[in-house]
């Protein structure tokens, strides 16, 4: 059975090439689009996901992290009274205007956090150190956006919201879904940049005590603090991702492109396998005349489709992984986690086997007597 499938597959190398091109195109397009979707998702919520906080406390009805509303510092003390709370950190996260020495301006996401609380700050610092943010006006920026921000080296001075800002460090790999690069500073510096009163903040980050029941802690926080929403970190991350990926429509566009890639693959594979079946219809008739069952013929066609899918997937995914590797050096990351790679393999094989069903219907109707006709 396998030998017949291989002979049919490689008999017409041009047709095989067309089939493989269709599968490869489908795998590459779907992989890159889904990889972009994963990369975009992570970019929208990396700062939240790496915050080291168990809970985020926001003003009521905040739709996404960049749309926070000012809170009073009094809520910090109320949060500390909640059952199971270890520590509470003040956070500022909002859009700001970055001005370059040449006068050009661009938007940034400014993140101000309390250095001594260990929550809400940058990670993967590759130049400078987090303690440098104690200096007035000091900021740490993402090195992927150095050119966009006009930065060439540490120590350079710029402006944020019209106030002096000095670059004291770089992070690596903290991307932004929007066009605004992430910039980190101390909570006090952020208050200065935004001209906020000393007793004002935007978010509260809460760390629960070790082994505390997080549901009980959440209920206690909600009972202690009025006019706020309390989110488990994963829930806040999910809300942030849903807003940017589906609320804005960006994620739907990417998923539609991935689905189209799979549909193109199905059409091409179905057409080429069907053509191959028609070209060998007399051979299949001969096999039926010799006593081969329909089930045996189905297995031949399905094996042919499976082998096509396997070869096409291997080549296509290799290309996609290379593109993903290159993308990680830029601001738009194509991320292909193991689960996605495995899932696309299954989809590709199902796509090819499903496409072969058109040919199976043709074989089912073969009259064995046709081999004796002229």
N, C-alpha and C positions, 0 to 999 in steps of 0.2 A: 504494500500500500504506500509506504513512505517513498519507495523508489519510483513508483508511478507518478506520485505528486512532484518529486524532484525533477523527473524528466519533463513533465508538463511545464513546470515552472521555468526551467532553463532552456527549453526547446526554442523558444522565441525570445532572444535576449533583448530585442528592442521593446517588446511588450513588457518584459520583466523590468526593464529600466523605467518605463513609463509608470508602472505600478509602484516601484520603489520611490520614484520622485514624488508621486502623490502622497505616499505614506510619510516620507521624510518631511515634505512641506507641511503636512498636517501636524506631525509631532513637533517640529521646530516652532511653528506658529503658535500652537496651543501651549507648549512649554514656556515660551517667552511671554505670552500674554498672561498665563497663570502665575509665572514667576514674577512678573511686574505687579500683579495683584497682591501677591504675598509681600513683595518689597514695599509697595505702597502702604499696605496695612501696617507693617512694622514701622515705617517712617512716620505714620500719623500718631503712633502711640509709644514710641521708644522711650521718650522722657518719662511717661507715666509708668511704663512697665519696669523701668530700671530705678524707680524712685525709692525702693526699699521700704515703702510704707505699706501697711496693711489696709489703711483706709484713707480716702480723700474726702474732705468735707468742703462743700461748695455752697454758694448761695442757691436759693431755690430756682429750679427750672433752667439751669445752665445747660446748654445743648452740647457744647464741646469745650475743651480745655482753654482754647484761645479766646473764649468769650466769657471769661470769669467776671464776677461782680465783687466790688470791694466789701470786705467783712471787717468787723471791729475786733481789736485784740482781746476784748473781754471774752470772746468765745474760746480763746486758748485756755483760759482758766476753767471754763465750764467743761471743756473736753478733758482736762486733766482730772476732773472729779469723777469721770465715768469709770465704771467697773472694768478692770482688766487692762487699763491703759498704762503703758510704760513711759512713753514720751510723745510730745506733740511738737511739730515743727511748722513754722510760718513759711509760706511760699508765695512768690509773685511770678506769674507767667502771663505774658501779654505781648502783643505786637509793639515794636518800637521802630524808630527811623534811624538808620545808620548812615552817617555822612562821611565820605572819603575826603582825603586832602584836596583832590581836584574839584571838589564841590558836588560830585555825583552822590545821589542818595539811593538807598535800597531798604526794603523792609527786613527786619530780623525778628526772631522770637526770643525775647529776653526772659531768662529764667533766673530769679533771685531766690536763694535758699540760705538757711542757717547752717553755717559750716560745721558747728559743733554737734549737730543733731544726726548727721549721717544719713539724711534723707533728701531726695529731690535734687541732688547735684549731678555733675557730669561723671562719666566713667571713661575708662580707656584713655587717660591723659598721656600724651606722648611727648609733651614739652612743657616745662614749667611744673608747678605743683599746686594743689588745691589751696594750700595755705596762703599762697600769694594773693588770693582774692580778698584777704583781710585788708589789703592796701586800698586806699581811696580810689575809686573810679576804675579798679582793675577788672578785667574781663578775660574769660577763656572762650575761644571760638573753635569751631570745627574746621580742621585743615582742608577738607574737601571744598570749602567755600572761600578759601583765601583769595583767589583771583577775583571772585565776585565782589568781595568786600574790600579789595584793593590792598590786601596785606602781603608783605614780602618777608617780614621777620618779626620776632618778638620785640617788645618794647616800643612799637610804633603807637602813635596816638591818633585817635579818631574822635568822632562825636556820636553820642546816642541821645536822641531827643534834644539836641542842642547843647549837651554837656560833655565835657572831656571824658574819653574812655581810653584806657591803656591796655594793650594786649599783653597778657602775662603768661599765656599758655595755649596749647592746642590739644584738642581731642581728635580721635580717629574713628570714623564709622558711625557718627550720630547724624543721621540724615533727617531732612524735613520733607513732608509731603507737599507743603506749600512752597512758594518761591522764596520764603523767608528763612535764612539759615538760623540754627540755634546758637545763642550766645549766653554763657553762664556768668553770673556774678554773685556777690554776697547779697543777703536780704537787705542790708542797710544801703548798699550801693544801688540796688534796684529801686528802693524808696526814693533815693536822690534822683535817679534817672527819670522816674515817673512823677516826681514832685508830690509824693504821697505823704500824708501825715504819719508821724511815728507810730501811732496806735492803729494803723490800717494795714490790711493785708488782702490777699485774694483767695488763697487756699490754706487749709489746715491739713497737714499730713500727720497721720497717727500711726504709731507703732504699738502693737498689743504686747502684753506680757507673754513670756514664753509659756506655751501650753494653754493659753487662754482660749476659751470658746469664742470664736470670732462672731458668731451669731449673737451671743449674749453681749459682747462688747459693742456691736453695732446697735443693738436695741438700747443699751445704756447711753450711748452717744446721742441717739435720736431723742431720748427722754430728757437729757441734760441740756441740749442746745436747740433753740427754737429758730425758725426761719432759715433752715439749711437743709441740704440733702447730704446724706452720708452714704458713700459708695465703698463697697469692697473694691480693692485695687483692680481685680480682674473685671468687675462689672463696669468700672469707670473706663478701663481700656476698651472694653467691648462697645460702650456707648460712643467713645471717641472714634473708633474705627467705623462703626455703623454710620455716624454722621458724615464723615469724609468720603467713605467708599460708596454709600448708598443714598444718603441725604443730598449729596451734591451730584450724584449720577456718575461720578468718575469710575467707580468700581463696576457698575453695570456695563459701561462701554467696553471695559477690558474683558469682562466675561463673555460678552456677545462676540467679540473678536476671536476668543478662544473657541467658542462653539462653532463659529463659521469655519475655523481651521479644521475641526473634526468633521464637519459636514463635507468639506472639499475632499478630505481623505476618503470618506465613505463612497462618494460618487465615483471617484477615480478608481478605487479598488474594485467596486462593484462592476464597473464597466469593463475593466481589463480582465477580471476573472471570468466574467460572462463571455467575453470574446474568446478567451482561451478555451472555455467549455464548448462553445459552438464549433470552434475549429477542430476539436477532438471528439465531436459528437459520435462519429462512427466508431471510434475506439471504445467509447463508453458503451455503445450498442453491442459491440463485439463481446465486451466483458459480461454484459447482461445475458447475451446468447450463450455464453460459456457457463452460466449459472451464478454469476456474481449478483449479490443482493443489492437492493437500493441502499441499504445501510452501508455496505462496503463502498459504494460509489460516493456516498455522502462523506465518508471518512477521507477519501482521496481528495475531494474538493476542499474540505475543511482543513486538512493537513497542508494543502497548497496555500490556502489563505493564511494559516498560522505561520508558515515559514516566511511568507511575504511580510507579514506584520513584524515578525521577529527581526528580520534583516533590516527592514525600514526603520523600526524603532531604535535599534542599536546605532545606526548611522545618525538618525535624527537627534536622538538624545545626546550623543557625543558632541554634535554641533551646538546644541542648546547649552550644554554644560560649559563649553568653551566660551560662548557668548556671556553666560552668567559670570564666569570667572573674570572676564574683561570688565563687565559692568560694575563689579564690586570696587573697582578703582575710581569710579565716578560717583556723581551725586544721585543717579537713578539706578538703584540696585535691582537686578533680576535674581531673585532668591528661589532656589529649587531644593526644598527640603526633601528628605528621604521619602516621606509619605507621599509627596506630590509625584516624585519620580516613579514610585511603585504604582500609584494610582493611574498615571498616564500609560504605564505598560499594560495594565489590565484593560484600560479603555481602548488602547490601540489594537490589542488582540481581539477584543469584542467587536470593534469596528470592522476589522478584516473578516472575521468569522461571520458577522452579521451581513456584511456585503456579499458573502459567498452564497447566502440563502437564495439570491436571485438565480444563481446558476443551478442550485440544487433543484429548484422547481423545473428547470429545463430538463435535467437528467431524469427526473421522476416520470416524465411523459415519453421517454424514449421507448420506441417499439423495437425489440431485439430483431425482428424480421427485416429491419431496414438494412442490415449488413448483407443480406442476400439479394437486395435489389440493385439494379444498375445505377 
